[in-house]
Amino acid sequence: MSLKIDRDASRFKEIVRGRIRSNLRKYVTHGEMIGRKGKDLVSIPVPQLDTPHFRYGKNEGGVGQGEGKVGDPVGRGSEGDGTGEAGSEPGRHILEVEVSLEELAAMLGDELELPKIQPKGDANIQQEKHRYDSISNNGPESLRHFRRTFVKALRRQIASGGYSPDDPIIIPIREDTRYRSSSVIQQPEANAAILYMMDVSGSMTDEQKQIVRTEAFWIDTWLKSQYNGVERRYVIHDAAAREVDENTFYHTRESGGTRISTAYKTATEIIERDFPSGQWNIYCFQFSDGDNWGEDNQRCMRMLEEKFLPICNLFCYGQVESPYGSGEYIRSLAGHFGRGHENLILSEIEDRAAIYDSIKSFLGKGK
């Protein structure tokens, strides 16, 4: 039977999660939780949440002190913000709550109405799993099956006449001991590879990179909830491209020109080296302010047609508006491909407020 305090705690958790859901757009667009992410949990500041507590003050009447009316507060304090000397009344606090990434993904899916992803074709890896599905006469003591052992001992004692209902003592011997035994099975596990590509030329400011980082956090959160295993790779480029780690991806800024095809070439090499398309669900997310060397556009279109679109679940291009970028590249993509490729998705991200709708555009098809 559950205790009342357990029910109250469960109810309080639901209130907290309801507040997070109602403010999810704010969390998505402002990236308040990225720096608070642990391995499996995210610490989220939830402001203005009325938590039950006792309030102590002077005995000035009210409920419990003579006559009172319904609604009279206990320990009445002064109204308004505190501007004077130190007092005894509680202030308004921000409550830190921990939410699992799994719960966060569920909230995102509910709010954005994201469909569950159906892994493409035979894109999975066979993993060996050990399943305890039989009993053996030999094994380590840690796998001793106590019930089977005592049943065997009981049967032996009954058969030999050594069991007395009036003195029901069962003593197993070595021959009675039974152990759980496992067999190896091949179990398919769908896996996903995420490749992030970003222009780090001088026209991409720190604000644009923070927008990319925030959107990538939510993309990761959703895809990890849909696949057993997710691997990520990062490519940065200006006029040349290279593979980097996550920290370098978000904090590097160059001053050279821009050739997007160099990022495509590096990403292709990573896919061929690490992620065979028959075994991985591949997602590519490219972010840029739309600048590209004019003659390079046609090379990019050809590489998309030949190298990426035939094998990727999604190829998503997010154009982050910059005061320095031309914004031409997204128009070139739209003009060349039109609506002929369902796995090519384009999104214009004008500012932080546009992150929410961009995520829905990228992930809303369930691919």
ABEGO torsion letter per residue (X at the ends): XBBAAAAAAAAAAAAAAAAAAAAAAAAAAAGAAAAABBAABBBBBBBGBBBBBBBBBBBAEEBGBEBBBBGBBBGBBBBEBBABBBBABBBBBBBBBBBBAAAAAAAAAAAAGBBBBBBBEABBBBBBBBBBABBBABEBAAABBAAAAAAAAAAAAAAAGABBAABBBBBBBAAABBBBBBBBBBBBBBBBBBBBBBBABAABBAAAAAAAAAAAAAAAAAAAAABABBBBBBBBBBABBBBBBAAAAAABBBABBBBAAAAAAAAAAAAAAABBAAABBBBBBBBBAGBBBAAAAAAAAAAAAAAAAAABABBBBBBBBBAABAGAAAAAAAAAAEAABAABBBBBBABAAAAAAAAAAAAAAGX
